[in-house]
């Protein structure tokens, strides 16, 4: 097998673990290929020099829709200096395969690339490369070839462990932070309108089980491998729904405390928060549970966002978590279609009612492929050029009254403060429409987010030098704005 040089290029590494690249890179390393991770955005000229010295055969990017413009620009900048095969994977090409038609894009990988990517590497540079499933290619004659999706991988234990060292050796904060992220499995059975899981499940209908979990033994071995090499005092499980399989959760609760013995956080849907599930989480050493509220208005939550959850269910789940002594971390959105200023306050008040320890809040963005995107098109809420997707912490991209759009922005930045200080509601209503205060609100939001999240949710002592590195990354991040 010809040894390839593969560069995974990422715009910026911040304070949050990147899981996609280590997963895919592990397959390349398993096959003996030379693999590097290049961070472009922080020092572009240095990144270019490093890439010129490495001379990659393949440059690979994993991209979300809000990042695509930036990554296309990076790719063209690199192509002006280097010759390589440009491969794009991730959510955006999965739901927007027309990306293959963009200048400088040689191929895209749609859906799960775990089985397709190693086959692509095995056949790279041959005619057989163009037969690989999940891939779409710009052919040598300029035409486009799009191959069908393969079935979902059924055995996650057959995967190599993620090549975290590529990321952690590049980022001092993530390497030295005692808080690190893992995934116990894949898939989500719910079809929330704003989330990629609904269209993903439809894309893979009839192609295998959506819900798949690593064996408990495999997961513990993966965590132990990180524990032996890097500081680790608190585990964040990033599964969309953790402990979906009750038998798996029972075994996990029995083994995790003795074989790992760390506290952790996880995501749980309100309908999964049964008495038994909460008891098992507590037994396993869970410290905090993340639960999505999204909108305090039930009609918007269920008719627009398709959550299918009542306020009573949210309140009951929160009570179970609190009675078990677990911290509660909620996910919320503002700027949802049809939402009023009073609806935003309802979301704030619901968080207050359930005594959320920390409330993350995003600004609604109708990403391609989702039901929410279709809803916004049907109701003429998208601009003519709807590919300029924003990140979920910036201004709304909907065609709504500019004054209301600014009020959404202000309430996003003050969301946590409004939960904890009800008296602020009347004062925020009276704030003048001064755009000049936006930068200060943004800085306040970033500081409050980073400080309170670690203080209230992540039960791990972080050295002061590491805290300062993390604060820098949060304050300078392009995303959490």
Backbone torsions as a table, in degrees:
resi	resn	phi	psi	omega
1	UNK	NA	129.8	179.3
2	UNK	-67.7	130.4	179.5
3	UNK	-78.9	123.6	-178.5
4	UNK	-101.7	157.3	172.7
5	UNK	-109.4	116.7	-173.6
6	UNK	-120.3	123.5	177.6
7	UNK	-110.3	121.2	171.1
8	UNK	-92.3	118.8	-176.3
9	UNK	-106.4	128.1	177.8
10	UNK	-124.2	143.1	-177.5
11	UNK	-64.3	-63.0	179.4
12	UNK	-141.1	136.3	167.6
13	UNK	-90.7	130.8	-178.5
14	UNK	-115.5	-135.5	-176.1
15	UNK	-99.5	1.6	-176.7
16	UNK	-117.4	134.8	-179.3
17	UNK	-56.5	136.1	171.4
18	UNK	-96.4	118.3	-174.8
19	UNK	-99.7	-24.7	-173.7
20	UNK	-66.4	-50.5	-176.2
21	UNK	-63.2	-46.5	177.5
22	UNK	-58.4	-35.0	178.5
23	UNK	-63.9	-48.5	-176.7
24	UNK	-72.7	-40.4	-178.5
25	UNK	-61.6	-30.3	-179.6
26	UNK	-59.3	-34.7	178.7
27	UNK	-67.2	-39.2	178.5
28	UNK	-66.1	-42.9	178.9
29	UNK	-66.1	-37.3	179.1
30	UNK	-60.4	-32.2	-179.5
31	UNK	-90.6	6.1	173.5
32	UNK	86.0	12.8	-179.9
33	UNK	-83.3	151.2	178.6
34	UNK	-81.8	125.8	-169.8
35	UNK	-134.1	135.1	176.7
36	UNK	-134.4	158.5	171.0
37	UNK	-113.0	127.6	-179.3
38	UNK	-116.9	125.0	174.1
39	UNK	-94.3	114.5	-171.7
40	UNK	-87.7	-45.1	-166.1
41	UNK	-65.8	-29.7	-175.7
42	UNK	-71.7	-44.3	179.9
43	UNK	-141.3	83.1	-174.6
44	UNK	-56.5	-42.4	-177.5
45	UNK	-66.1	-40.7	177.0
46	UNK	-64.4	-39.5	178.1
47	UNK	-62.1	-41.6	177.9
48	UNK	-62.3	-43.0	179.0
49	UNK	-63.4	-41.6	179.4
50	UNK	-64.0	-39.1	179.1
51	UNK	-70.0	-38.1	177.1
52	UNK	-62.1	-40.1	178.8
53	UNK	-68.8	-35.2	-179.1
54	UNK	-76.7	-31.4	-179.7
55	UNK	52.2	66.8	-174.8
56	UNK	-70.0	145.9	168.8
57	UNK	-79.5	-37.1	-177.6
58	UNK	-129.6	134.4	168.6
59	UNK	-114.2	123.7	-174.9
60	UNK	-117.1	141.1	179.5
61	UNK	-128.9	141.2	170.9
62	UNK	-112.7	118.3	-167.9
63	UNK	-131.6	141.1	169.4
64	UNK	-96.7	166.4	-173.8
65	UNK	-64.7	-34.3	-178.9
66	UNK	-73.2	-9.4	-178.1
67	UNK	-105.6	-8.0	-164.3
68	UNK	-62.4	-39.6	179.5
69	UNK	-60.0	-42.5	180.0
70	UNK	-64.2	-43.6	-176.8
71	UNK	-72.3	-33.0	174.3
72	UNK	-64.1	-38.5	177.9
73	UNK	-66.8	-41.5	177.1
74	UNK	-60.7	-45.6	-178.3
75	UNK	-61.1	-42.7	179.0
76	UNK	-66.9	-37.7	177.4
77	UNK	-62.2	-40.7	178.7
78	UNK	-68.5	-38.3	-177.9
79	UNK	-68.5	-22.4	176.2
80	UNK	-71.1	-19.7	-177.2
81	UNK	-111.8	-23.8	-172.1
82	UNK	-133.7	160.4	172.9
83	UNK	-109.9	122.9	-179.7
84	UNK	-162.0	169.2	176.7
85	UNK	-95.8	120.4	-174.7
86	UNK	-96.2	120.4	-178.5
87	UNK	-119.7	128.2	178.4
88	UNK	-114.1	130.8	174.1
89	UNK	-131.6	-179.6	178.3
90	UNK	107.9	-173.6	-175.3
91	UNK	-61.1	-40.5	-174.5
92	UNK	-63.6	-52.7	177.4
93	UNK	-64.6	-26.6	177.8
94	UNK	-61.9	-42.3	-176.1
95	UNK	-103.9	-7.7	175.0
96	UNK	-131.7	70.9	-177.7
97	UNK	-63.1	-14.3	175.8
98	UNK	-63.2	-7.6	175.4
99	UNK	-56.0	-28.7	-178.6
100	UNK	-60.9	-20.7	-178.4
101	UNK	-83.9	-7.9	-178.8
102	UNK	-73.9	148.1	-180.0
103	UNK	-58.4	133.3	175.0
104	UNK	87.8	-6.2	-179.8
105	UNK	-92.3	118.2	-178.8
106	UNK	-91.8	-31.9	178.6
107	UNK	-159.1	156.0	171.1
108	UNK	-127.3	152.7	173.8
109	UNK	-117.9	122.9	-176.9
110	UNK	-101.5	149.4	175.6
111	UNK	68.2	-152.3	178.8
112	UNK	-75.0	122.4	-177.1
113	UNK	-98.0	6.3	-172.6
114	UNK	-59.7	-39.8	-179.5
115	UNK	-91.5	-32.3	-178.3
116	UNK	-75.0	-39.0	-175.4
117	UNK	-61.0	-47.4	178.1
118	UNK	-62.7	-33.4	176.0
119	UNK	-66.4	-39.6	176.4
120	UNK	-59.4	-43.2	178.4
121	UNK	-65.2	-40.2	-179.5
122	UNK	-60.2	-33.9	-174.4
123	UNK	-107.9	9.6	-174.8
124	UNK	-57.9	133.2	178.1
125	UNK	86.8	0.2	178.7
126	UNK	-116.4	167.5	177.1
127	UNK	-62.9	-29.0	-179.3
128	UNK	-64.8	-22.0	178.4
129	UNK	-57.1	-37.3	-175.3
130	UNK	-74.6	-3.4	179.5
131	UNK	-95.2	-7.9	-171.0
132	UNK	-68.5	132.1	179.8
133	UNK	-64.7	160.4	179.3
134	UNK	73.8	-13.3	-175.5
135	UNK	-98.3	147.2	166.4
136	UNK	-122.7	138.6	-174.1
137	UNK	-124.2	147.3	162.2
138	UNK	-88.1	111.3	-173.3
139	UNK	-73.9	161.8	-179.1
140	UNK	-55.9	-27.9	180.0
141	UNK	-87.9	5.8	176.8
142	UNK	93.0	-10.0	177.1
143	UNK	-78.4	170.3	-179.7
144	UNK	-113.4	134.4	174.8
145	UNK	-119.0	126.2	178.9
146	UNK	-118.1	121.1	-178.4
147	UNK	-95.1	153.4	-179.7
148	UNK	-69.9	164.7	177.9
149	UNK	-79.2	141.4	172.0
150	UNK	-79.2	167.0	175.0
151	UNK	-64.6	155.8	175.7
152	UNK	-65.5	144.6	175.5
153	UNK	-66.7	130.6	-175.4
154	UNK	-92.9	-24.8	-174.5
155	UNK	-114.7	97.0	-179.1
156	UNK	-69.9	-20.2	177.9
157	UNK	-69.7	-15.3	179.1
158	UNK	-82.1	-5.9	-178.8
159	UNK	-81.7	147.4	169.5
160	UNK	-69.4	153.1	175.7
161	UNK	-62.5	145.3	179.8
162	UNK	-55.8	141.7	179.6
163	UNK	-83.1	68.4	-175.7
164	UNK	-62.8	-26.3	-176.6
165	UNK	-60.2	-29.3	177.9
166	UNK	-59.3	-39.7	-178.6
167	UNK	-83.4	-47.8	-173.1
168	UNK	-69.2	-31.1	178.2
169	UNK	-75.1	-10.8	177.9
170	UNK	-97.6	-20.2	-172.6
171	UNK	-126.6	111.2	-175.0
172	UNK	-64.9	-36.5	-178.6
173	UNK	-65.6	-51.1	-177.8
174	UNK	-63.7	-36.0	179.5
175	UNK	-67.2	-41.3	-174.1
176	UNK	-90.5	-15.6	178.9
177	UNK	-68.0	136.8	178.0
178	UNK	-79.5	2.3	-179.3
179	UNK	-109.5	119.3	-178.2
180	UNK	-137.3	153.9	-172.5
181	UNK	-103.1	146.6	177.2
182	UNK	-140.9	163.6	172.8
183	UNK	-126.6	128.6	179.4
184	UNK	-85.0	-20.9	-178.2
185	UNK	-167.5	-167.0	-178.8
186	UNK	-136.8	153.2	172.5
187	UNK	105.0	156.4	176.1
188	UNK	-146.9	129.4	-177.7
189	UNK	-83.4	-5.4	-175.0
190	UNK	-94.8	158.0	-174.7
191	UNK	-122.3	52.4	-179.8
192	UNK	-60.0	137.5	-170.5
193	UNK	-65.2	-28.7	-175.0
194	UNK	-90.6	-3.1	-170.6
195	UNK	-106.4	153.5	179.9
196	UNK	-73.3	-17.5	-173.6
197	UNK	-63.6	-36.5	178.2
198	UNK	-59.7	-57.0	178.3
199	UNK	-64.4	-30.6	177.0
200	UNK	-63.7	-44.5	179.9
201	UNK	-63.7	-37.4	177.2
202	UNK	-69.2	-37.3	179.6
203	UNK	-61.7	-35.3	-176.1
204	UNK	-104.2	18.1	178.2
205	UNK	-57.9	127.9	-179.9
206	UNK	79.4	7.2	-176.9
207	UNK	-115.7	30.1	176.0
208	UNK	116.7	175.0	-179.0
209	UNK	-72.0	128.6	176.1
210	UNK	-71.0	-45.6	-177.6
211	UNK	-85.8	114.9	179.7
212	UNK	-137.0	141.2	-177.0
213	UNK	-130.4	139.4	170.9
214	UNK	-64.9	149.3	173.4
215	UNK	-63.3	153.1	179.7
216	UNK	-58.5	-42.0	-179.7
217	UNK	-61.3	-43.2	178.9
218	UNK	-62.6	-46.4	-179.3
219	UNK	-61.2	-44.1	-179.1
220	UNK	-65.3	-36.4	177.7
221	UNK	-66.3	-38.3	177.0
222	UNK	-61.9	-45.3	179.4
223	UNK	-66.1	-40.6	179.2
224	UNK	-61.3	-36.8	178.5
225	UNK	-62.3	-38.8	177.1
226	UNK	-71.9	-40.7	-179.0
227	UNK	-60.1	-33.1	-179.1
228	UNK	-74.9	-21.8	-172.3
229	UNK	-110.7	-28.3	-174.4
230	UNK	-132.3	159.7	173.4
231	UNK	-60.9	134.8	178.8
232	UNK	-152.0	113.7	-179.8
233	UNK	-125.0	-10.9	-179.3
234	UNK	-152.7	135.6	-176.4
235	UNK	-108.6	131.5	172.4
236	UNK	-107.0	118.2	173.9
237	UNK	-91.5	122.7	-174.3
238	UNK	-99.1	11.4	175.9
239	UNK	-57.1	142.4	177.0
240	UNK	-61.0	-37.8	173.4
241	UNK	-136.8	115.2	-176.2
242	UNK	-91.9	137.1	176.3
243	UNK	73.2	32.6	-179.1
244	UNK	-60.9	-36.5	178.1
245	UNK	-90.4	114.7	-175.0
246	UNK	-65.5	-35.2	178.0
247	UNK	-65.6	-41.0	177.7
248	UNK	-62.4	-44.5	-178.3
249	UNK	-64.0	-35.3	177.7
250	UNK	-63.6	-45.3	178.5
251	UNK	-66.4	-41.9	179.0
252	UNK	-59.1	-44.2	-178.6
253	UNK	-64.4	-28.2	179.7
254	UNK	-80.3	-33.1	-171.5
255	UNK	-99.3	-36.3	-173.5
256	UNK	-59.2	-42.6	-178.2
257	UNK	-63.2	-33.4	-177.4
258	UNK	-90.0	-33.2	-175.5
259	UNK	-91.9	-24.4	176.9
260	UNK	-119.8	-53.9	173.7
261	UNK	71.4	28.5	177.4
262	UNK	-111.6	155.2	172.4
263	UNK	-79.4	157.1	-175.2
264	UNK	-149.9	166.2	172.1
265	UNK	-121.8	157.7	179.1
266	UNK	-155.0	166.3	177.9
267	UNK	-98.4	140.8	177.5
268	UNK	-145.0	132.7	175.6
269	UNK	-74.2	142.1	-178.7
270	UNK	-53.1	-34.2	-178.1
271	UNK	-74.4	-13.3	177.6
272	UNK	-93.6	-7.4	-173.9
273	UNK	-83.3	61.4	176.4
274	UNK	-75.0	167.4	177.9
275	UNK	-58.5	-42.5	-178.7
276	UNK	-65.9	-43.3	-179.2
277	UNK	-63.2	-43.3	179.9
278	UNK	-66.1	-38.9	177.7
279	UNK	-62.3	-42.3	-179.8
280	UNK	-67.7	-38.1	176.7
281	UNK	-60.5	-45.8	179.8
282	UNK	-63.0	-42.1	178.9
283	UNK	-61.2	-36.7	-177.4
284	UNK	-73.6	-18.1	-179.0
285	UNK	108.6	16.9	178.8
286	UNK	-62.1	137.3	178.8
287	UNK	-107.3	-35.1	-176.4
288	UNK	-145.9	143.0	177.0
289	UNK	-117.0	135.8	177.5
290	UNK	-100.7	126.7	-177.6
291	UNK	-134.1	135.5	-178.5
292	UNK	-86.3	128.0	169.5
293	UNK	-100.7	-47.2	-178.1
294	UNK	69.5	-68.5	-178.2
295	UNK	-137.1	138.3	-179.7
296	UNK	-74.2	-17.7	178.1
297	UNK	-85.4	117.4	-175.2
298	UNK	-62.3	-38.4	-178.9
299	UNK	-62.8	-45.5	179.9
300	UNK	-67.9	-42.7	-179.7
301	UNK	-58.3	-40.0	-172.9
302	UNK	-97.9	-37.8	-178.6
303	UNK	-82.2	-37.0	-178.3
304	UNK	-92.9	-44.3	-176.1
305	UNK	-95.4	-8.6	176.2
306	UNK	57.6	41.2	-179.6
307	UNK	-80.6	-33.2	178.6
308	UNK	64.8	36.0	-178.0
309	UNK	-133.2	133.1	179.2
310	UNK	-90.1	162.9	174.8
311	UNK	-60.9	-37.7	179.8
312	UNK	-61.3	-39.6	178.6
313	UNK	-66.0	-40.5	178.2
314	UNK	-63.5	-44.9	-178.9
315	UNK	-64.6	-41.4	180.0
316	UNK	-65.9	-42.1	178.5
317	UNK	-63.5	-44.2	179.1
318	UNK	-60.5	-39.6	179.5
319	UNK	-63.2	-41.2	178.4
320	UNK	-61.9	-43.7	179.6
321	UNK	-61.3	-46.8	-177.1
322	UNK	-65.2	-41.6	179.6
323	UNK	-64.8	-27.1	177.4
324	UNK	-83.2	-4.5	179.9
325	UNK	83.4	21.7	-179.8
326	UNK	-94.8	143.7	173.7
327	UNK	-73.9	151.8	-177.0
328	UNK	-120.0	121.3	-179.6
329	UNK	-115.1	120.7	-177.6
330	UNK	-110.0	151.9	173.3
331	UNK	-107.7	134.5	-176.2
332	UNK	-139.9	160.4	175.3
333	UNK	-133.9	148.2	170.3
334	UNK	-126.1	157.5	-179.1
335	UNK	82.2	20.3	177.5
336	UNK	-69.9	143.6	177.7
337	UNK	-51.2	138.9	-179.6
338	UNK	76.0	-1.6	-177.6
339	UNK	-76.6	140.2	175.5
340	UNK	-107.2	173.4	177.4
341	UNK	-62.6	-35.3	178.4
342	UNK	-67.5	-34.5	177.0
343	UNK	-64.0	-39.2	176.8
344	UNK	-61.1	-43.0	177.8
345	UNK	-64.7	-33.2	176.0
346	UNK	-62.5	-38.7	177.5
347	UNK	-64.4	-43.0	178.2
348	UNK	-62.2	-44.0	-177.8
349	UNK	-68.2	-34.5	177.4
350	UNK	-66.1	-39.7	174.7
351	UNK	-61.4	-39.5	178.9
352	UNK	-66.1	-40.9	-177.6
353	UNK	-64.1	-39.0	-178.2
354	UNK	-89.3	2.7	176.5
355	UNK	59.8	50.1	177.6
356	UNK	-61.7	133.5	178.0
357	UNK	-76.2	-31.1	176.7
358	UNK	-152.6	138.1	-178.9
359	UNK	-123.3	110.4	173.2
360	UNK	-82.1	141.3	-178.2
361	UNK	-138.3	134.4	177.7
362	UNK	-119.4	166.3	174.7
363	UNK	-102.5	124.9	-174.3
364	UNK	-51.1	131.7	175.0
365	UNK	-133.7	124.6	-178.4
366	UNK	-83.4	88.1	-174.4
367	UNK	-77.3	149.1	-173.0
368	UNK	-62.2	144.2	179.5
369	UNK	91.8	-17.4	-176.4
370	UNK	-88.1	158.5	174.6
371	UNK	-62.3	-33.4	179.7
372	UNK	-62.9	-37.0	178.1
373	UNK	-65.3	-43.0	178.4
374	UNK	-63.9	-39.7	178.9
375	UNK	-60.7	-44.8	-178.3
376	UNK	-67.2	-34.6	175.9
377	UNK	-66.1	-45.4	-178.1
378	UNK	-62.2	-31.4	-177.1
379	UNK	-102.2	16.6	175.7
380	UNK	53.5	46.5	180.0
381	UNK	-103.2	-1.6	-178.4
382	UNK	-106.4	144.8	175.3
383	UNK	-69.1	164.0	-179.1
384	UNK	-57.7	-40.4	177.0
385	UNK	-97.8	95.1	-172.6
386	UNK	-100.6	14.2	177.8
387	UNK	-89.7	-4.4	179.7
388	UNK	-85.3	62.1	-176.3
389	UNK	-69.2	139.6	-179.4
390	UNK	-93.9	168.5	170.0
391	UNK	-83.5	165.5	-169.7
392	UNK	-79.8	9.4	176.6
393	UNK	-119.6	8.2	179.3
394	UNK	-109.3	-171.4	-176.6
395	UNK	-60.5	153.3	174.4
396	UNK	-61.8	145.2	177.3
397	UNK	-102.2	7.3	-178.1
398	UNK	-77.6	154.8	175.2
399	UNK	-82.7	84.4	179.2
400	UNK	-132.6	172.2	-178.6
401	UNK	-55.2	124.7	-177.5
402	UNK	-56.5	-35.2	179.8
403	UNK	-66.7	-40.9	177.7
404	UNK	-68.5	-36.7	177.4
405	UNK	-59.0	-39.8	179.1
406	UNK	-70.3	-36.3	177.2
407	UNK	-64.6	-35.5	174.7
408	UNK	-60.3	-45.4	-179.7
409	UNK	-59.4	-46.0	-177.9
410	UNK	-64.5	-44.0	-179.1
411	UNK	-69.0	-28.6	173.2
412	UNK	-63.1	-46.0	-177.1
413	UNK	-69.5	-26.4	-177.5
414	UNK	-105.7	12.5	-172.6
415	UNK	-56.4	-51.0	-179.4
416	UNK	-62.3	-42.1	-179.0
417	UNK	-65.1	-37.2	179.9
418	UNK	-68.8	-32.1	175.9
419	UNK	-64.3	-45.1	-171.3
420	UNK	-86.5	-17.2	-178.1
421	UNK	-132.3	82.9	-176.3
422	UNK	-54.6	-30.6	-178.8
423	UNK	-64.3	-17.1	179.5
424	UNK	-71.2	-19.3	-175.1
425	UNK	-54.5	-47.8	-176.2
426	UNK	-68.5	-30.4	179.7
427	UNK	-75.0	-37.5	179.0
428	UNK	-65.5	-35.0	177.0
429	UNK	-59.9	-29.7	-175.5
430	UNK	-93.2	-2.0	-179.1
431	UNK	-60.0	133.5	176.8
432	UNK	-69.8	158.2	-179.3
433	UNK	-80.6	62.9	-179.3
434	UNK	-95.1	110.0	176.8
435	UNK	-67.7	-18.8	-178.1
436	UNK	-65.1	-22.1	-178.7
437	UNK	-86.6	-5.6	-174.2
438	UNK	-61.6	-42.4	-178.6
439	UNK	-62.9	-40.7	178.4
440	UNK	-67.1	-39.9	176.5
441	UNK	-63.2	-38.8	179.4
442	UNK	-63.6	-45.1	179.1
443	UNK	-63.6	-41.8	178.0
444	UNK	-60.8	-44.6	-179.3
445	UNK	-61.6	-46.0	-179.0
446	UNK	-61.0	-46.5	-179.1
447	UNK	-62.4	-48.3	-177.8
448	UNK	-62.2	-41.3	180.0
449	UNK	-60.0	-54.9	-177.3
450	UNK	-62.7	-39.7	-177.2
451	UNK	-70.9	-50.7	-173.7
452	UNK	-73.8	-34.6	-179.8
453	UNK	-59.3	-47.4	-178.9
454	UNK	-72.8	-33.6	-178.7
455	UNK	-69.7	-38.2	-170.9
456	UNK	-101.1	-26.5	-171.5
457	UNK	-110.8	-43.0	-174.4
458	UNK	-95.5	103.5	-174.8
459	UNK	-80.8	75.5	179.8
460	UNK	-155.1	135.8	179.0
461	UNK	-77.7	126.2	-177.6
462	UNK	-111.6	122.9	178.6
463	UNK	-55.0	147.7	-174.4
464	UNK	-59.1	-39.7	-179.9
465	UNK	-63.4	-36.7	179.1
466	UNK	-71.7	-37.5	176.6
467	UNK	-59.4	-41.8	-179.5
468	UNK	-65.4	-37.8	176.0
469	UNK	-62.6	-44.9	179.4
470	UNK	-64.0	-40.3	178.7
471	UNK	-61.8	-40.7	177.5
472	UNK	-60.5	-44.6	-177.6
473	UNK	-66.8	-38.8	178.6
474	UNK	-67.8	-43.3	-176.8
475	UNK	-68.9	-31.9	-176.7
476	UNK	-98.5	-0.1	-176.2
477	UNK	-62.3	144.7	174.5
478	UNK	-80.5	-13.8	-170.9
479	UNK	-95.1	-51.8	-172.8
480	UNK	-84.6	73.9	-177.6
481	UNK	-125.3	NA	NA
